[in-house]
């Protein structure tokens, strides 16, 4: 039987989701606890990778098991065993051909920028004193639709294509906080952080609004802005077909 596990985590203390040698990862922690509780060696396949230090309000992984259990009780036990920066939200059976990564239809990330220093958000927000909201949103229009986003991808990745279909890209502002929200069918490695870095260059006047289109067309990572710190990036939603 195949199950989905839904969870969230504060990524500050982790080298991302995916297991790595000699590194503390969310996948390692969750797999270890699940295997102990179900008394079998499990393999968890995540909905995607998150970079070191990136957080997730909503993340999914699937696993196969022959064990029978009460999902609610397992969730309760998991949350008592896991570190307090990982929280399991739900656990449920899905169709056997459902894949946490490849069945997903959309993913949404948010990035948080504060215009003033605050001891309560310093670890979760990037601080930039002055930004032009209108210019950043004008630049977002160049990101929309299906395009080759090589300019915003980490080099030497093993993806079969660098095309992504972005359906939402917008900046909003509440009080002293700028929030960037971006949704797409898929994202390349390091893509969101380099997109944000480029848009912040627009917001601070370092580059012009239409320069973003030129950067996309160049298909050259060196043309885009610097990747922003991971600490202010959150994976907020992953969507799947209802029929799973």
VOLUMVO-106650 format. One line per field, with one value per residue: y, x, z of N, C-alpha, C, O in turn; residue number from 1. Coordinates in steps of 0.001 Angstrom, whole numbers, plus 500000, padded with zeros to 6 digits. Layout:
% VOLUMVO-106650
n_py = [Y,...]
n_px = [X,...]
n_pz = [Z,...]
ca_py = [Y,...]
ca_px = [X,...]
ca_pz = [Z,...]
c_py = [Y,...]
c_px = [X,...]
c_pz = [Z,...]
o_py = [Y,...]
o_px = [X,...]
o_pz = [Z,...]
resi = [NUM,...]
***
This chain:
% VOLUMVO-106650
n_py = [498808,502246,505294,508744,511241,514196,517143,519723,521976,523743,524872,525700,524290,522275,520561,520909,518968,516442,513352,513311,512509,512646,514827,516630,516061,516664,514520,512343,512416,512064,509627,507864,507938,507071,504470,503204,503311,501827,499521,498564,498863,501814,503773,507080,509171,512370,515329,517065,518778,520813,523568,523851,525199,526237,526560,524777,525107,523372,520147,517105,513523,510218,506733,503174,500418,497354,497197,497458,500064,502613,505693,508232,507729,507084,509531,511112,509778,510073,512851,513098,511914,513100,515818,519127,520936,519801,518889,516598,516550,515078,511734,509459,507002,506473,506121,503429,504154,506764,509479,511339,513386,513451,513378,515706,518793,521512,523964,526207,528950,531251,534328,536362,539727,542240,545715,546779,546209,543626,541946,539712,538649,538345,535966,534802,536526,538519,541571,544631,547995,549784,549478,549287,548624,548653,548585,546080,544365,544952,543864,541199,540375,539483,536965,535219,532380,529599,529030,528928,528702,528776,530773,531192,528945,526584,525610,522773,520758,517809,517867,517148,519110,522692,524148,525768,526331,529158,530313,532220,535180,537520,540495,541534,543872,544288,546350,546576,544517,542893,540522,537931,535928,532948,530672,527555,524845,523354,523737,524809,523893,526055,528080,529826,531450,532793,534129,535849,537356,538701,540201,541817,543355,544905,546242,547797,549485,548761,547403,547746,547457,546035,544627,542149,540525,540373,538994,536464,535643,535353,532954,532334,531816,533611,536064,536741,537889,537781,534898,534975,534782,531620,531583,533058,531877,530005,526990,526790,525545,522563,521110,518492,516174,515598,512997,511222]
n_px = [500842,500431,501281,500704,502490,502012,503637,505369,508171,510773,513510,515978,517958,518704,520190,518608,515937,516635,518414,521852,525344,526898,525384,522730,519438,515992,514637,516134,515652,512849,512457,513847,512361,509835,510443,511177,508772,506983,508328,509871,512093,511867,511427,511318,509937,510272,508308,509887,513080,514385,516495,519351,518478,516036,512512,509381,505961,504117,504697,505133,505542,505930,505473,505892,504292,503625,502478,499786,497987,496819,496283,495985,496964,499623,500529,500372,502243,504559,504991,505669,508115,509743,512109,511455,511240,510118,506995,504432,501534,499446,498460,497845,496244,496976,496447,498196,499916,500512,502735,504797,506416,506204,503479,502472,500905,501287,503307,503959,505848,506971,508637,510161,510669,511886,511607,512805,514976,514304,514183,512609,512118,514461,515785,514206,513542,514700,516454,515955,516208,514774,512442,510982,507807,505989,507654,508895,506708,505983,508147,507695,505845,507234,507990,505911,503999,505032,508426,511973,514004,516752,518563,518101,518761,520584,523856,524867,522907,520766,518410,515834,514773,514777,512534,509772,506455,505154,502562,501810,503176,503992,504385,503520,502656,502642,502400,505604,506583,507534,506213,506912,505245,505199,504107,504221,504373,506624,509945,513302,516537,517541,516170,514017,515249,517174,515553,514194,516388,517060,514724,514773,516946,515778,513910,515529,516650,518906,518911,516963,513376,512655,514955,514790,513459,515430,517406,516193,516049,518749,519586,521547,523133,524877,523910,521767,520525,522103,521692,519352,519490,518665,517124,514743,512918,510042,508394,505133,502801,501631,500094,497837,496167,492689,491809,493705]
n_pz = [500000,499282,500827,501589,503302,504990,505928,507818,508198,509898,508344,509288,510770,509065,506254,503930,502331,501167,501725,502620,502670,505840,506804,508342,507587,506637,505462,506373,509183,509312,507963,509604,512024,511114,510233,512595,514065,512454,512290,510145,507329,505668,502670,501910,499495,498484,497601,496292,496145,498743,499323,501510,504610,503745,504335,504981,504792,503863,502884,501071,501090,499781,500650,500649,502171,503928,506297,508673,510151,512452,511239,512504,515072,514496,513493,515806,517452,515893,516021,518643,518735,516801,516086,517384,515316,513132,511911,511647,509684,508485,507437,504954,502826,499358,495772,494160,492080,492509,492817,494886,493912,491007,490437,491368,490592,490858,492519,495207,496328,498858,499543,502004,502783,504822,505691,507849,510658,512971,515923,516172,513693,512370,511727,509828,507814,505067,505179,503700,503077,501311,498730,495456,494914,492736,490464,490791,490535,487938,486607,487140,485254,483068,483735,483470,482255,480092,479875,479112,481799,482267,482964,485620,486947,488943,488012,486001,486562,486687,485220,482791,481231,481139,481102,482563,483778,484802,486780,488561,489854,492045,494006,497259,499878,503325,505965,507160,505646,502719,500512,498353,496074,494284,491825,490126,487714,488089,489514,488986,490320,492849,491664,492568,494475,492947,491124,492892,493821,491454,490973,493223,492571,490621,492219,493860,492086,490727,488294,485243,484677,482263,481842,482931,481086,479129,480529,480857,478185,477537,478669,480555,483498,484684,483970,485529,488773,492072,494139,496734,500375,501931,504230,504292,502649,501849,501206,500402,499431,497832,495094,494128,491895,492527,492348,493345]
ca_py = [500000,503509,506354,510101,511904,515655,517671,521039,522046,524902,524311,526365,523344,521142,520746,520624,517783,515167,512724,513567,511961,513520,516055,516459,516428,516367,513172,511395,512414,511526,508218,507127,507808,506233,503089,502678,503141,500765,498334,498112,499869,502542,504786,508202,509955,513688,516039,517842,519157,522192,523864,523986,526387,526598,526043,524285,525071,522149,519256,515744,512421,508957,505532,501924,499571,496265,497293,498046,500946,503730,506869,509298,507353,507189,510961,511557,509210,510702,514202,513011,511435,513973,517112,520068,521777,519036,518574,515810,517091,514031,510507,508812,506087,506997,505108,502864,504799,508174,509800,512636,514394,513542,513562,517088,519650,522901,524260,527642,529415,532655,534884,537477,540799,543288,546994,547220,545150,543239,540771,538566,538061,538425,534660,534318,537553,539304,542991,545617,549218,550514,548729,549831,547543,548709,548133,544648,543686,545100,542896,539862,540007,538797,535590,534427,531425,528563,529554,528311,529502,528424,531896,531186,527584,526166,524992,521341,519917,516648,517974,516842,520367,523864,524839,525760,527134,529982,530764,533363,535823,538821,541039,542268,544534,544515,547072,546665,543243,542560,539074,537490,534636,532414,529333,526965,523387,522821,524734,524328,524041,527421,529009,530871,532380,533652,535009,536895,538228,539540,541161,542804,544289,545852,547042,548747,550350,548289,547117,548227,546466,545178,543829,540783,539791,540128,537957,535189,535310,535001,531567,532367,532074,534772,537296,537009,538424,536868,534152,535525,533779,530630,531693,533738,531181,528996,526221,527003,524698,521630,520652,517205,515888,515096,511573,510349]
ca_px = [500000,501187,500770,501249,502656,502050,504368,506000,509422,511662,514715,517189,518963,518824,520805,517572,515107,517180,519521,523217,526350,527438,524596,521430,518392,514625,514334,516786,514946,511509,512581,514282,511238,508803,510917,511126,507379,506336,509182,510371,512908,511054,512053,510410,510206,509699,507706,510937,514192,514508,517884,519744,517953,514695,511445,508187,504679,503467,505551,504603,506403,505188,506211,505155,504381,502653,501971,498477,498109,495896,497035,495961,497863,500997,500842,500611,503508,505644,505232,506302,509486,510504,512572,510335,511176,509422,505643,503612,500177,498483,498985,496688,496497,496733,496537,499543,500764,500695,504120,504823,507065,505784,502036,502157,500563,501718,504008,503999,506837,506923,509881,509817,511662,511477,512284,513476,515471,513385,514795,511710,512060,515777,516203,513276,513326,515819,516204,516364,515568,513894,512128,509902,506849,505421,508642,509100,505551,506065,509151,507120,505074,508126,508201,504701,503877,506057,509664,513228,514531,518157,519266,517845,518997,521915,524557,525196,521874,520437,517036,515673,514434,514759,511265,508809,505274,504812,501165,501636,504399,503513,504837,502550,503292,501831,503215,507007,506979,507269,506090,506886,504581,505395,503559,504571,504242,507888,510996,514670,517313,517967,515462,513246,516167,517816,514500,514002,517563,516956,513634,515229,517802,514836,513306,516499,517114,520186,518633,515671,512305,512700,516179,514413,513196,516727,518083,515566,516418,520169,519773,522891,523013,525684,523195,520744,520987,522636,520695,519124,519639,517589,516386,513454,512151,509110,507502,503863,501694,501824,498776,497726,494813,491791,491521,494739]
ca_pz = [500000,499220,501694,501570,504586,504852,507074,507683,508945,509918,507746,509778,511251,508145,504935,502959,502502,500694,502437,502156,503592,506886,506922,508962,506641,507055,505005,507277,510463,509150,507586,510787,512959,510502,510196,513959,514474,511679,512448,508846,506649,504703,501825,501662,498289,498688,496477,495645,497005,499215,499632,502909,505271,503272,505187,504294,505483,503396,502107,501007,500680,499761,501012,500500,503357,504071,507665,508909,511313,512598,510790,513504,516163,514003,513438,517191,517909,515146,516525,519960,518541,515898,516614,517428,514124,512098,512385,510721,509662,508166,506844,504339,501717,498015,494732,494122,491077,492868,493141,495575,493078,489614,490323,491759,489459,491091,493770,495507,497297,499254,500085,502886,502897,505757,505480,509075,511528,514034,516549,516107,512358,511742,511226,508813,506805,504557,505460,502699,503571,500400,497520,494639,494707,491386,489482,490940,489963,486477,486151,487282,484070,482129,484196,483327,481163,479964,479296,479520,482903,482480,483598,487056,487440,489349,486892,485998,487166,485866,484738,481372,480581,482018,480900,483657,483482,485959,486732,489465,490347,492507,495282,498058,501018,504514,506941,506767,505058,501325,500316,496959,495901,492936,491621,488835,487671,488589,489678,488856,491550,493178,490779,493252,495140,491947,490627,493907,493780,490259,491176,494202,491818,490009,493284,494410,491002,490180,486897,484770,484656,481076,481851,483316,479848,478491,481314,480504,476807,477449,479136,481144,484932,485029,483642,486554,490045,493085,494898,498067,501440,502035,505498,504145,501612,502358,500334,501111,498970,496726,494676,493461,491392,493575,492212,493909]
c_py = [501250,504576,507682,510568,513397,516234,519066,521037,523415,524388,524855,525386,522181,521532,520335,519370,516506,514678,513036,512943,513022,514857,515727,516948,516031,514943,512119,511281,511734,510039,507364,506903,506913,504766,502442,502383,501978,499471,497704,499243,500525,503479,505859,508971,511294,514309,516882,518126,520573,522394,523921,525289,526832,525895,525532,524363,523802,521378,517872,514762,511172,507812,504333,501058,498461,496282,497889,498862,501982,505020,507970,508998,507467,508651,511489,511055,509844,512065,514207,512580,512408,515211,518127,521047,521008,518639,517806,516282,516019,512861,509762,507985,506769,505843,504692,503533,506292,508418,511206,513734,514556,513706,514980,517950,521092,523016,525771,527923,530867,533068,536177,538457,541878,544566,547522,546019,544900,541950,539527,537965,537978,537094,534146,535331,538123,540774,543857,546886,549805,549731,549395,548691,547509,548201,546624,543866,543828,544083,541471,539421,539248,537335,534662,533494,530405,529114,528715,529222,529121,529519,531910,529823,527393,525418,523494,520494,518808,516677,517712,518080,521494,524711,524671,526645,527872,530533,531955,533875,537243,539188,541738,542885,544725,545122,547157,545421,543143,541038,538779,536103,534187,530979,528846,525465,522701,523969,524065,524549,525477,528496,530142,531903,533296,534585,536163,537878,539188,540596,542209,543801,545331,546795,548063,549669,549940,547958,547635,547089,545508,544366,542375,539941,539441,539013,536573,534731,534872,533550,531383,532737,533311,536094,537702,537512,537343,536156,534741,534424,532873,530885,532301,533080,530047,528315,526216,526078,523803,521084,519329,517048,515277,513583,510668,509685]
c_px = [500883,500486,501458,501387,502820,502698,504901,507282,510070,513029,516032,518298,519237,519486,519800,516790,515896,518390,520857,524185,526820,526703,523234,520345,517021,514254,514923,516019,513584,511539,512941,513124,510138,509195,510855,509682,506699,507147,509556,511172,512077,511914,511010,510861,509496,509143,508719,512055,513976,515962,518117,519196,516580,513651,510273,506977,503922,504420,504920,505721,505533,506095,505292,505359,503338,502031,500563,498542,496998,496658,497101,496923,499322,501432,501180,501957,504699,505996,505807,507765,510355,511040,511439,510290,510660,508065,504883,502172,499129,499182,497795,497096,496169,496806,497995,500472,500974,502127,504178,505423,506389,504282,501617,501918,501032,502404,504053,505047,506547,508271,509542,510982,511118,512263,512942,513934,514493,513933,513918,511611,513410,516237,515335,512990,514661,515485,516807,515559,514533,513706,510959,508957,506330,506401,508869,507927,505508,507053,508619,506370,505928,508358,507053,504732,504999,507265,510843,513869,515966,518907,519110,518117,520428,522570,524745,524191,521507,519001,516971,515298,514488,513511,510373,507636,504863,503401,500892,502999,504022,504143,503663,503288,502272,502726,504665,507500,506560,507232,506012,506277,504742,504894,503920,504347,505487,508885,512355,515406,517807,517190,514775,514177,516874,516804,514286,515171,517522,515867,513993,516190,516949,514290,514227,517082,518430,520055,517250,514652,512446,513990,515875,514131,514507,517486,517515,516028,517867,520443,521181,522761,523789,524987,522210,521370,521517,521494,520575,519282,518420,516664,515001,512551,511327,508386,506148,502731,502142,500445,498869,496321,493952,491645,492591,494251]
c_pz = [500000,500062,501377,503011,504314,506103,506786,508493,508852,509472,508270,510126,510299,506823,503858,503275,502282,501480,501780,503150,504590,507007,507524,507998,507174,506653,505941,508601,510353,508818,508794,511750,512400,510539,511571,514362,513741,511664,511104,508209,505547,503866,501540,500424,498414,497423,495725,496630,497523,499629,501138,503480,504832,504130,504345,505210,505109,502486,502140,500656,500619,500180,500835,501734,503292,505462,507695,510189,511318,512297,511836,514652,515744,513941,514824,517703,517192,515725,517936,519851,517730,516616,516517,516259,512908,512660,511308,510836,509383,507489,506246,503121,500386,497017,494539,493125,491360,493333,493736,494716,491720,489426,490688,490519,489630,492447,493959,496580,497655,499840,500820,503037,503818,505488,506744,509888,512663,514644,516442,514706,511667,511158,510086,507714,506329,504798,504358,502979,502621,499109,496784,494254,493274,490332,489573,490348,488443,485895,486205,486031,483057,482518,483826,482117,481155,479222,479758,480570,483265,483233,485115,487692,487907,488203,487112,486770,486191,485349,483236,480569,481601,481796,482128,483252,484756,485791,487648,489891,490746,493842,495961,499246,502129,505586,506434,506034,503601,501214,498827,496897,494462,492876,490231,488879,488217,488732,489504,490174,491693,492422,491525,493875,494139,491280,491606,493893,492604,490422,492220,493563,491103,491080,493905,493338,490381,488704,486539,484723,483483,480962,482198,482075,479142,479205,480968,479122,476668,477842,479710,482619,485355,484757,484730,487850,490975,493809,496309,499115,501568,503212,505362,503109,502214,501197,501033,500667,497824,496374,493919,492897,492497,493534,492821,495179]
o_py = [501290,504732,507731,510323,513807,515852,519527,520197,524134,523560,524509,525632,521218,522661,519518,518776,515589,515456,513029,512855,514159,515889,514674,518122,515173,514231,511123,510175,510925,509273,506273,505790,506091,503909,501264,501330,501232,498461,496482,500419,499859,503919,505572,509371,511352,513879,517364,517758,521427,521504,524026,526360,527712,524778,525817,523757,523233,521885,517505,515121,511075,507900,504463,500977,498622,495470,498712,498409,502196,505387,508576,509892,507893,508980,512222,511807,510119,512388,515210,512840,512514,515615,518001,521900,521496,518108,518297,516404,516040,512966,509466,508225,507541,504726,505492,503492,507002,507661,512154,514884,515669,514133,515405,517845,521819,522269,526523,527234,531613,532297,536987,538080,542373,544517,548584,544941,545830,540964,538409,536871,537582,537081,533158,535021,538198,541175,543821,546824,550286,549357,549984,547890,546439,547472,545959,542821,542925,543516,540623,538223,538456,536554,533441,533766,530345,529600,527900,530363,529143,529228,532558,529581,527963,524666,523013,519614,518849,515624,518007,518104,521272,525854,523571,527591,527278,531150,532618,533091,538081,538333,542454,542476,545254,544497,547752,545274,543288,540346,539311,535193,534941,530166,529620,524885,521592,525038,522893,525302,526038,529681,531305,533103,534455,535706,537321,539091,540352,541754,543359,544962,546493,548005,549084,550532,550688,548201,547932,545914,544294,543511,541473,538774,538336,538185,535617,533561,534094,532971,530427,533841,533992,537135,538876,537549,536149,536753,534973,533243,533301,530439,532087,533652,529235,528979,525694,525842,524211,520644,519072,517704,514511,512953,509450,508914]
o_px = [501936,499266,502615,500510,503658,502343,504882,507464,509929,513634,517094,519461,519913,519363,520104,516948,515843,519268,520984,523883,527103,527317,522660,520332,516905,513618,514271,515769,513216,510729,512401,512930,509574,508365,510518,509398,505927,506719,509557,510960,511641,512981,509946,512021,508267,509459,508431,511978,513444,516582,517175,519415,515992,513870,510184,506965,503189,504883,504255,506707,504524,507319,504069,506462,502290,501157,500202,499089,496324,497576,498154,497610,500166,502566,502154,502719,505727,507171,506369,508563,511560,510492,510562,509404,510751,507987,504708,501639,498047,500321,496834,498123,495214,497180,498911,501691,501552,502665,503662,504990,506040,503845,500513,502639,501161,502116,504169,505123,505961,508946,508748,512106,510010,513433,513565,513344,513929,514123,514409,511069,513492,517001,515687,512263,515625,514333,518013,514336,513497,514684,510071,509270,506245,506016,509017,508128,505048,506820,509033,506265,505404,508867,507210,505384,505812,507153,510727,514230,516343,519785,519887,517745,521364,521901,524777,524576,521881,518428,517912,515483,514269,513441,510237,507797,504294,503087,499862,503878,503760,504402,502902,504400,501183,503679,504916,508703,505382,508099,505153,506736,504460,505202,503928,504155,505409,508702,512528,514948,518409,517506,514931,513911,517145,517150,514205,514968,517902,516062,513568,516242,517339,514218,513771,517908,519008,520984,516450,515017,512366,514108,516615,514518,514664,518132,518273,516358,518187,521433,521891,522329,523390,525418,521856,522592,521395,520448,521579,519215,517288,515517,514155,511531,511836,507836,506028,501797,502919,499709,499821,495388,494457,491388,492415,494987]
o_pz = [500637,500010,500961,503839,503511,507219,505645,509375,507862,510152,507753,509807,510665,506347,502989,504341,503101,501853,500556,504340,504212,507278,507247,507630,508049,507431,506255,509081,511205,509340,508980,512238,513123,510844,511693,514932,514343,511105,510950,508506,504608,504293,500992,500317,498447,496314,494629,497802,496813,500211,501924,502914,505461,504597,503151,506281,505918,501464,503110,500013,501317,500082,500866,502274,502667,505765,506854,511194,510310,513030,512035,515147,516532,514291,514999,518311,517811,515896,518374,520752,517960,517642,515663,516205,511781,513768,510193,511939,509970,507035,506956,502486,500292,497374,494729,493295,490537,494141,493146,494782,491327,488358,490346,489526,488645,493382,492992,497597,496870,500523,500341,503367,503613,505108,506727,509810,513238,513931,516601,514550,510505,510193,509442,506770,507091,504631,504113,503102,503081,498461,497401,493373,492670,489417,488548,489730,487744,484827,485415,485766,482274,481714,483864,481109,482078,478096,480673,480279,484437,484045,485817,488841,487345,487494,488244,487540,485018,485068,482500,479352,482791,482248,482664,482480,485671,484773,487522,490249,489883,494688,495310,499578,501908,506052,505386,505816,503275,501748,498124,497588,493531,493747,489274,489948,488745,488150,489839,491034,490777,492522,491154,493803,494452,490909,491195,493946,492733,490053,492117,493968,490989,490869,494420,493639,489592,487934,487426,484727,483670,480083,481806,482016,478621,478563,480805,478927,475770,477393,479398,482952,486299,485252,484842,487994,490701,494061,496983,498773,501342,503191,506231,502725,502985,500319,502141,501432,496962,497257,493182,493358,493318,494560,492821,495794]
resi = [1,2,3,4,5,6,7,8,9,10,11,12,13,14,15,16,17,18,19,20,21,22,23,24,25,26,27,28,29,30,31,32,33,34,35,36,37,38,39,40,41,42,43,44,45,46,47,48,49,50,51,52,53,54,55,56,57,58,59,60,61,62,63,64,65,66,67,68,69,70,71,72,73,74,75,76,77,78,79,80,81,82,83,84,85,86,87,88,89,90,91,92,93,94,95,96,97,98,99,100,101,102,103,104,105,106,107,108,109,110,111,112,113,114,115,116,117,118,119,120,121,122,123,124,125,126,127,128,129,130,131,132,133,134,135,136,137,138,139,140,141,142,143,144,145,146,147,148,149,150,151,152,153,154,155,156,157,158,159,160,161,162,163,164,165,166,167,168,169,170,171,172,173,174,175,176,177,178,179,180,181,182,183,184,185,186,187,188,189,190,191,192,193,194,195,196,197,198,199,200,201,202,203,204,205,206,207,208,209,210,211,212,213,214,215,216,217,218,219,220,221,222,223,224,225,226,227,228,229,230,231,232,233,234,235,236,237,238,239,240,241,242,243,244]
***
